[in-house]
Structure formats: C-alpha cells, structure tokens
Amino acid sequence: MKRIACLLFAFALLLCGCSQTEQINVGSFSYESDCAYYGDDPGVKESGFVNIEQSEVNDAEKAVELAKKECTVEYDTVSVAFDSKLKIYRVSFYKENQLGGNQDVYIDQNGITQMIIYGE
C-alpha cells in the first residue's frame, strides 16, 4: 500500500511539473528609436513576411510563437521587449556568447510582422 501511495505521489509531482510554463521576462524599447538607428541598414527587412494575417497578440508568449515563424537563424536564446506606446513586441533570437548572427522580429498587437533586423 505504501508503494502505491508513493507512486501516486510521484506521479502527481510529475503532472504538476509538466503544467508549469516558463515565465518570459519582457523589457521595454522604442520602436521609433530602433527604426531611426537602423535606417537604411542592409540588414533591415521591411516586406515579404510570413505573419501577414491578423492574430491578436496579448502577451509575450504569443509574440514569440509568431516570431518563430519568421526566424531564419540558429539560436539558443530568446528575449522579448515591448514598446507600450506603439504596442509592438521585439523578439530577439541569438546564440549566447556569440557576436552577430542574431535576428530581431518586430510584431504589432495584431500579429503582423513590421520589420526584421539581421545582425552580422
């Protein structure tokens, strides 16, 4: 009987662990400042996106899900920032401790990709 109780307890712990989702920390940024900074940089893409249909984006998790559809670089790290004025998420994909090779995907609250910036 003790063995069954222990197995049930262990199973319950496993189920609790599976239901937890990782919390995404969201920083802040200015979309206007990023646009001004990158300007006519050859690493800026402003058309030909995958996310062109409206899809409500209410949180960072949804922004990351959509941004992954646009991602074309290898990455092991994702970070998210939000422009509260224009309601745009910047989802950054990169490899930790590696310079260049990153990609920033800018998605508005309607799920439409606005811009992608590729790092060198």
FENWOCOR-V111135 format. One record per residue. RES is the residue in three letters. SS is DSSP state (alpha for helix, beta for strand, coil for the rest). PSI is psi in whole degrees, 0 to 359 (* if undefined). OMEGA is omega in radians with two decimals (999 if undefined). Layout:
BEGIN
RES_SS_PSI_OMEGA, RES_SS_PSI_OMEGA
END
This chain:
BEGIN
MET_coil_319_3.12, LYS_alpha_323_-3.12, ARG_alpha_318_3.13, ILE_alpha_318_3.12, ALA_alpha_318_3.11, CYS_alpha_319_3.12, LEU_alpha_318_3.11, LEU_alpha_319_3.11, PHE_alpha_315_3.12, ALA_alpha_319_3.12, PHE_alpha_317_3.11, ALA_alpha_319_3.10, LEU_alpha_319_3.11, LEU_alpha_317_3.13, LEU_alpha_320_3.11, CYS_alpha_319_3.13, GLY_alpha_326_-3.12, CYS_alpha_332_-3.08, SER_alpha_349_-3.14, GLN_coil_138_3.08, THR_coil_149_-3.13, GLU_coil_131_3.13, GLN_coil_131_3.11, ILE_coil_124_3.05, ASN_coil_131_-3.09, VAL_beta_121_3.06, GLY_beta_190_3.09, SER_beta_156_3.12, PHE_coil_173_3.08, SER_coil_116_3.11, TYR_alpha_319_3.13, GLU_alpha_319_3.12, SER_alpha_318_3.11, ASP_alpha_317_3.12, CYS_alpha_316_3.14, ALA_alpha_321_-3.10, TYR_alpha_314_-3.07, TYR_alpha_333_3.04, GLY_coil_242_-3.10, ASP_coil_23_3.12, ASP_coil_138_-3.13, PRO_coil_346_3.12, GLY_coil_6_-3.12, VAL_beta_129_3.08, LYS_beta_129_-3.08, GLU_coil_10_3.12, SER_coil_173_3.11, GLY_coil_37_-3.06, PHE_coil_160_3.07, VAL_coil_316_-3.09, ASN_coil_89_-3.14, ILE_coil_355_3.09, GLU_coil_142_3.14, GLN_coil_137_3.11, SER_coil_116_-3.04, GLU_coil_130_3.12, VAL_coil_107_-3.10, ASN_coil_353_-3.11, ASP_coil_170_-3.09, ALA_alpha_325_-3.13, GLU_alpha_317_3.13, LYS_alpha_320_3.11, ALA_alpha_317_3.13, VAL_alpha_316_3.12, GLU_alpha_314_3.13, LEU_alpha_319_-3.12, ALA_alpha_327_3.11, LYS_alpha_330_3.10, LYS_alpha_336_-3.13, GLU_alpha_344_-2.99, CYS_coil_132_-3.14, THR_coil_7_-3.13, VAL_coil_157_3.03, GLU_coil_139_-3.11, TYR_coil_157_3.00, ASP_coil_359_-3.11, THR_beta_142_3.09, VAL_beta_134_3.03, SER_beta_154_-3.06, VAL_beta_139_3.02, ALA_beta_157_-3.06, PHE_beta_133_3.02, ASP_beta_105_-3.07, SER_coil_337_3.13, LYS_coil_311_-3.09, LEU_coil_356_3.12, LYS_coil_52_3.14, ILE_beta_135_3.05, TYR_beta_142_2.97, ARG_beta_115_3.12, VAL_beta_119_-3.07, SER_beta_128_3.10, PHE_beta_129_-3.14, TYR_beta_168_3.03, LYS_coil_130_3.13, GLU_coil_137_3.10, ASN_coil_28_3.08, GLN_coil_128_3.09, LEU_coil_137_3.11, GLY_coil_179_3.12, GLY_coil_11_-3.12, ASN_coil_170_3.11, GLN_beta_129_3.07, ASP_beta_126_-3.14, VAL_beta_126_-3.12, TYR_beta_119_-3.08, ILE_beta_132_-3.13, ASP_beta_178_-3.06, GLN_coil_348_3.08, ASN_coil_5_3.10, GLY_coil_13_-3.11, ILE_coil_128_3.09, THR_beta_129_-3.10, GLN_beta_326_-3.05, MET_beta_153_3.00, ILE_beta_136_3.08, ILE_beta_127_3.12, TYR_beta_130_3.08, GLY_coil_155_-3.13, GLU_coil_*_999
END
